[in-house]
């Protein structure tokens, strides 16, 4: 239908008329008022007007356009339930609900459903009582998204099918050649309201179905809303006009709000992980792999099952009803340019299943098409808002952060209610965002793991990677801001933390949790932020560390990870020349450390990691009380890459007993004798001092970091 006038059977031997009936005519006589050849002149005029209309259409947006070949469509015997419900709506619409909103998240197969329904309508008999009028498939990446060309596109497709409508629209264009340059409201009135409501064109031909796919990809949120408003108001004002609309889109908030203003629609949700969707994906994968085996018989042995049961189960489980992932994987595996489906499947599994032993990932990205979808979604976010959006998403991925609800990242990043919802406005196709009444009990949830994997892989997400150096800089700045509010010479005061979106109840609990998160995030992000950011925050960080009581801080954190991060994260802080210039830290050798200066009635914090031991040592070095956490237990997710560093983590909170402090003094003395060149880090003034040093223990090969306050 896209600018293809061959359907109109235009003769090749006839030139367009000039508009004069007898131009250059000689030696003839008019016998009557009937002009032979008048019909030919009108035919050429029709073609000219349709060509003018075609100029204003969205090229490549029809269901049978070569620009979309091959289009996405439902695999045979899949999506049967939802396809049946669409046809039931078309067969028996309940006024005034003449819009079916096909709502679904990114990658669930909405376009395939619309394409399948459209193709069935284009070949079905009129006995159904409804027939296809027009189908428009928006696409942002392919520039098929101009809202001002929507209704001319609908009009052109209607004109190629209905002689009565074609005659009407030609007369409209003859009267007003600039019709297609008018506003959308005026285009809708002249091209749809006038012919079907006032002129009652094709009123007895049954229901006319207009399909709009990907409304969310039409350019401009306001324009998307305007399209919904125009259609809805038309239905309210003209309830007897037999036009049915199927509009497919992602569940963007502005689209949902526009629909909700009128009782003119039914919502049909396309689920992502329902039992039917999962079974459909499995059926699709089974048949796709069967076809691949047929296409590449030389790659398979009759005695070997391919894919293996484990491989198939892995892929189908990861897909979890997500057609975009399944179809992307199949296209990658069957690519004739490579002709090796066995190795290509291994590459897919190496990407979608991090624990798979399928092989080393190749240079090509098996999920490039899916990544392009996620990149397109994130690219729609304003550059001014994007860093905050990524911060809110990253908050959900830091396992040590507590208080996982939407209000928590809002307060951490100083966002008000309207701000935080604004940052997530463009992501409702990939996220479940709780409404304000549910915000205290629910965090944002990612609909499909593939989006999660994309965000956490810098090679795939690029500038949208959640934990870039820039993002760590933002985390550091936010943590410093919170700690500056809560840390004072008199101790920690979480009640001083300002909340940008305070809860209705338990404000103090929220402030305590925000302080805990800042304490944990500051050391983790300091060593990973850029040098300029670290230099910028250093004076404030020095102030915080000078007044921070580790005993009090530990009551907010309550985990050995705090000491682990503090020790490793701040070693770079002590090395920083700028910090030395401020007089907040000194670095010297162990032989200069005087153990007699250690106050035995002050708290001592010990961090111990034993490495390369057959069995972890049970020697606590007389430190009591201690929490001993085995590496395997506490870091099971990282065991594969760190199992050779199996060890024990210990920390002591509060003053040690007499034997414990004696052991600390002995350790300091032996360190100065045995390893005089070992580096010792001292930070702070007066009684608020921290001494950090590392040494090899006698038992095993342990490496210890000790903090003596």
Secondary structure, 3 states (H helix, E strand, C coil): CCCCHHHHCCCCCCCCCCCCCCCCCCCCCCCCCCCCCHHHHHHHHHHHHHHHHHHCCCCCCCCCCHHHCCCCCCCCCCCHHHHHHHHHHHHCCECCECEEEEEECCCCCHHHHHHHHHHHHHHCCHHHCEEEEEEEECECCCCECCHHHHHHHHHHHHHHHCHHHHHHHHHHHHHCCCHHHCCHHHHHHHHHHHHHHHCCCCCCCCEEEEEEECHHHCCCHHHHHHHHHHHHHHHHHCCCCCEEEEEEECCCHHHHHHHHCCCCEEEEEECCCCHHHHHHHHHHHHHHHHHHHHHCHHHCCCCCCCCCHHHHHHHHHHHCCCHHHHHHHHHHHCCCCCCCHHHHHHHHHHHHCCCCCCCCCCCCCCCHHHHHHHHHHHHCCCHHHHHHHHHHHHHCCCCCCCCCCHHHHHHHCCCCHHHHHHHCHHHCCCEECCCHHHCCCCCCEECCHHHHHHHCCHHHHHHHCCCCHHHHHHHHHHHHHHHHHHEECCEECHHHCCCCCCCCCCHHHHHHHHHHHHHHHHHHHHCCCCHHHHHHHHHHHHHHHHHCCHHHHHHHHCCHHHHHHHHHHHHHHHHCHHHHHCCCEEEEEHHHCCHHHCCCCCEEEEEEECCCCCCCCCCCCCCCCCCCEEHHHHCHHHHHHHHHHCCEECCCCCECCHHHHHHHHHHHHHHHHHCCCCEEEEEEECCEEEEEEEEECCCCCCEEEEEEC
